[in-house]
Amino acid sequence: MKKFKWAIRATGHIANSFAQGMAEVEDAELAAVVSRTEGAGRAFADHYGCSQVYTDFETMLKQADVDVIYLATPNDQHFPEIMLALDYKIPVLSEKPIVDNEFQLKQILDKARENKVFFMEGMWSRFFPAMKKVATWVKQGQIGEPLYLSADFSYALDPEKDQPWKAGLSNHAGALRDVGIYSLAFADMVFPQYPKHIYSSMDFNGEVDQRMHLFCEYGDAKVAFLSAAFTHHGSSTAEIVGTTGKIQVGPEFWRPSSAKLIRKLDLEQEFISEYPASGFQFEIQEVQRCLTEGLQESPFYNHSSMFRIANLIERVRKDWGIYYSSDL
């Protein structure tokens, strides 16, 4: 069995969750770690059974024997590191949000096509078995024609335990980009088109949005109600309503373990798929499948979806008057 050699860039909370998921994938191997400090990198590598530690990203690209790179750095670091990895023709899976604006994304996708290299934003929610079942039910017409959906990812950010940079401007963050992107990706899975109209409301913390709501209209009275926040705990579930039934996803729709198909208020099917570790294993398996088949993008979360979502986020935050240094 071929082993896929991964490099992980960063050693924080998300990188640890990713490495835990990797341990569930038999043909995935952590081959290199890149950290800001030797100590943090060595501790991470020792914990997950890796021997190669680097403190310089480009040095790793030059020296390490890796098949694919996972980037788990703060938002503002994604673009330059993605471009650098693609220059070395190494496939990249980058944590979301991949870029700050449409201009950056165009450069990334052009570079990936030019060098014929796989690239994907880390929208891990798309690859959970329960979410794939939801997509199948929708495609099969199990609820008729989808009419509207709702999704809410809101939690009370604890500055002592969580990552406070997510609610700050310096790392190009905010609730829409950090957790709202999951709600947007859920909507794009059901309505894979750009909304005809977008209406929004947000609460500003002095730097970025800390609470937001979106109402996206797709035409023919098909709409999405989307929420995200760092100020409170929300419902965490998502629902799709169609002409003949509805689907409920949860208990946390961005990492779901169950999906319910309901018709006439009666539960007709319930799909349950509990999973060990963090759940990142499903995304890892998809990346490795794409690499094995020579694909440059995943059919379950393709470049067109990434582009629509990135464009929508940029449009909304600029409507709010939130700009990053990369926009200037």
C-alpha positions in Angstrom: 0.0 0.0 0.0 1.3 3.4 -1.0 1.9 5.8 1.9 1.0 9.4 1.4 3.6 11.6 3.1 2.0 14.7 4.6 3.6 17.9 5.8 1.7 20.0 8.4 2.4 23.7 8.6 1.7 25.0 12.2 1.2 23.2 15.4 -1.9 24.8 17.0 -5.3 23.5 17.9 -6.5 22.8 14.3 -3.2 21.2 13.3 -3.5 18.9 16.3 -7.1 17.9 15.3 -5.9 17.3 11.8 -3.0 15.0 13.0 -5.5 13.1 15.2 -7.6 12.5 12.1 -4.6 11.4 10.1 -3.9 8.7 12.7 -7.2 7.1 11.6 -6.0 6.8 7.9 -3.9 3.8 7.3 -2.1 5.1 4.3 -1.4 8.6 5.6 1.9 9.4 7.2 3.1 12.6 8.9 6.5 13.1 7.3 7.3 16.7 8.2 6.2 19.5 10.6 6.8 23.2 10.1 6.6 25.4 13.1 7.6 28.9 14.1 9.8 27.5 16.9 12.0 24.4 17.1 10.5 23.5 20.5 6.9 23.6 19.4 7.7 21.7 16.2 9.6 19.0 18.0 6.9 18.5 20.7 4.3 18.2 17.9 6.4 15.8 15.8 7.3 13.6 18.8 3.6 13.4 19.8 2.5 12.2 16.4 5.5 10.1 15.4 7.3 12.4 13.0 11.1 12.9 12.7 11.5 15.9 10.4 11.0 19.4 11.9 11.5 22.7 10.2 11.2 26.3 11.2 11.2 27.7 7.7 8.5 26.8 5.2 10.5 27.1 2.0 13.3 25.1 3.5 10.8 22.3 4.1 9.6 22.6 0.5 13.1 22.3 -0.8 14.3 19.5 1.4 11.4 17.3 2.7 10.1 14.3 0.7 6.3 15.0 1.0 3.3 14.3 -1.3 1.0 16.9 0.0 0.9 19.9 2.5 -1.7 20.9 5.0 -1.7 24.5 6.0 -3.2 25.4 9.4 -1.7 28.9 9.9 -3.8 32.0 10.6 -5.8 33.4 7.7 -3.4 36.1 6.5 -0.6 33.6 6.0 -2.5 31.3 3.6 -2.1 33.1 0.3 1.8 33.5 0.2 2.4 30.0 1.5 -0.1 28.4 -0.9 1.5 30.2 -3.8 5.0 29.1 -2.7 4.0 25.5 -2.4 2.3 25.5 -5.8 5.5 27.0 -7.2 7.3 23.9 -6.0 4.4 21.8 -7.5 3.4 20.3 -4.2 -0.4 19.6 -3.7 -2.0 21.8 -1.1 -4.9 21.4 1.4 -5.3 24.8 3.1 -7.4 25.6 6.1 -10.3 27.9 5.3 -10.7 30.7 4.5 -8.0 30.1 1.8 -7.7 33.8 0.8 -8.7 37.3 1.5 -10.2 38.2 -1.8 -11.1 37.2 -5.4 -7.8 38.6 -6.8 -5.8 36.2 -4.6 -8.0 33.2 -5.4 -7.6 33.8 -9.1 -3.9 33.7 -8.8 -4.0 30.5 -6.8 -6.3 28.7 -9.2 -4.3 29.9 -12.2 -1.1 28.7 -10.6 -2.6 25.3 -9.7 -3.8 24.8 -13.3 -0.6 26.0 -14.8 1.5 23.6 -12.7 -1.2 20.8 -12.9 -1.2 20.5 -9.1 -4.1 19.5 -6.8 -5.4 22.3 -4.6 -8.3 22.4 -2.2 -9.7 24.5 0.6 -10.2 22.5 3.8 -14.0 22.4 3.9 -13.9 19.3 6.0 -17.7 19.3 6.6 -18.3 18.2 2.9 -16.6 14.8 3.5 -18.3 13.4 6.5 -20.4 10.4 5.7 -23.5 12.1 7.1 -23.0 15.1 4.9 -22.4 13.0 1.8 -25.7 11.2 2.6 -27.5 14.6 2.7 -26.0 15.6 -0.7 -27.2 12.2 -2.1 -30.7 12.6 -0.7 -31.0 16.1 -2.2 -29.6 14.9 -5.6 -32.0 12.0 -5.6 -35.0 14.3 -5.0 -35.9 12.7 -1.7 -37.3 16.0 -0.5 -38.5 17.1 -3.9 -37.2 20.5 -5.0 -35.2 22.4 -2.3 -37.0 25.6 -1.3 -35.1 27.0 1.7 -32.4 26.1 4.2 -31.0 27.4 7.5 -27.6 26.9 9.1 -26.1 28.4 12.3 -22.6 28.1 13.6 -22.4 30.3 16.7 -20.4 29.8 19.8 -19.2 32.0 22.7 -15.5 32.5 22.0 -13.5 32.1 25.2 -10.3 34.3 24.9 -8.6 32.2 27.4 -9.2 28.8 25.8 -10.0 29.6 22.1 -7.9 31.4 19.5 -8.5 35.1 20.1 -6.9 36.1 16.7 -10.1 34.8 15.1 -12.0 37.9 16.4 -9.3 40.4 15.3 -8.3 42.4 12.2 -4.6 41.7 12.2 -5.0 38.1 11.0 -7.8 39.0 8.6 -10.5 37.2 10.7 -14.1 37.6 11.8 -17.2 35.5 12.5 -18.2 35.4 8.8 -14.8 34.0 7.6 -14.1 31.7 10.5 -17.5 30.0 11.2 -19.9 31.6 8.8 -18.0 30.0 5.9 -19.4 26.6 7.0 -23.0 27.9 6.7 -22.2 29.4 3.3 -20.7 26.1 2.1 -23.8 24.2 3.3 -26.0 26.6 1.3 -23.7 26.3 -1.8 -24.0 22.5 -1.6 -27.8 22.8 -1.9 -28.0 25.8 -4.2 -24.7 25.7 -6.2 -25.1 29.1 -7.8 -24.4 32.7 -6.8 -27.3 34.4 -5.0 -29.3 36.9 -6.9 -29.6 39.1 -3.8 -27.8 39.1 -0.5 -29.0 40.9 2.6 -26.9 41.0 5.8 -26.8 42.2 9.4 -23.7 42.2 11.7 -22.4 43.3 15.0 -19.0 45.0 15.0 -16.4 44.5 17.8 -14.3 47.5 16.7 -12.2 45.4 14.3 -14.3 42.7 12.6 -17.7 41.2 12.7 -18.4 39.2 15.9 -22.0 38.2 15.0 -23.7 38.1 11.6 -26.7 37.0 9.7 -27.2 36.5 5.9 -30.3 36.1 3.9 -29.4 34.8 0.4 -32.0 34.8 -2.3 -31.5 32.5 -5.3 -34.6 33.3 -7.4 -38.0 31.6 -7.5 -38.4 32.2 -3.7 -35.5 29.8 -2.9 -33.5 31.3 0.0 -30.9 30.5 2.7 -30.9 31.9 6.3 -27.3 31.8 7.6 -25.9 32.8 10.9 -22.5 32.8 12.7 -21.1 34.4 15.8 -18.5 34.4 18.5 -20.9 35.9 21.1 -23.2 33.1 22.0 -24.0 29.4 21.5 -26.4 28.8 18.6 -28.5 25.9 17.4 -25.5 24.2 15.7 -27.9 22.3 13.4 -28.9 22.8 9.7 -32.1 22.1 7.9 -33.1 21.9 4.2 -36.8 22.1 3.4 -38.2 20.9 0.0 -41.5 20.5 -1.7 -42.0 16.9 -0.3 -39.9 16.8 2.8 -37.0 18.1 4.8 -33.5 17.1 6.0 -32.0 17.8 9.4 -28.3 17.6 9.9 -26.5 17.5 13.3 -25.9 17.6 16.1 -23.2 20.0 14.8 -23.8 20.3 11.1 -20.1 21.3 10.3 -19.0 17.9 11.7 -22.2 15.8 11.6 -22.7 12.3 12.8 -26.4 12.1 11.8 -28.9 13.1 9.1 -32.6 12.8 9.2 -35.0 12.5 6.3 -38.5 13.7 7.3 -41.7 13.6 5.2 -45.1 14.8 6.5 -43.5 15.4 9.9 -42.6 11.7 10.2 -39.1 10.4 10.3 -38.6 8.2 7.3 -34.8 7.6 7.4 -32.1 8.3 9.9 -28.5 8.0 8.8 -26.0 7.7 11.8 -22.3 7.6 11.3 -20.3 8.1 14.5 -16.6 8.5 14.0 -13.4 8.3 16.1 -10.9 11.1 16.7 -11.6 14.5 15.1 -13.3 13.6 11.8 -10.5 15.1 9.7 -9.8 11.6 8.4 -12.6 11.9 5.8 -11.1 15.0 4.3 -7.7 13.4 4.3 -9.1 10.3 2.6 -10.7 12.5 -0.1 -7.4 14.3 -0.8 -5.5 11.1 -1.1 -8.2 9.7 -3.4 -7.9 12.7 -5.7 -4.1 12.4 -5.8 -4.4 8.7 -6.6 -6.7 9.4 -9.5 -4.7 12.4 -10.8 -7.4 14.9 -10.0 -6.6 18.6 -9.5 -9.8 19.3 -7.6 -12.4 17.3 -5.6 -15.8 16.8 -7.2 -17.3 17.1 -3.7 -15.9 20.6 -3.2 -14.6 22.0 -6.4 -12.9 25.2 -7.4 -16.1 26.8 -8.6 -17.7 26.4 -5.1 -14.6 27.9 -3.5 -14.7 30.8 -5.9 -18.4 31.6 -5.3 -18.0 31.4 -1.5 -14.8 33.5 -1.5 -16.4 36.1 -3.7 -19.5 36.3 -1.6 -17.5 36.7 1.7 -15.4 39.5 0.1 -18.5 41.3 -1.1 -20.3 41.1 2.2 -17.4 42.2 4.4 -16.6 45.2 2.1 -20.3 46.2 2.3 -19.7 46.2 6.1 -16.6 48.4 5.6 -14.2 45.7 6.7 -10.9 45.8 4.7 -7.6 44.0 5.0 -4.2 45.2 4.1 -4.3 42.8 1.1 -7.3 44.6 -0.3 -5.4 47.9 -0.7 
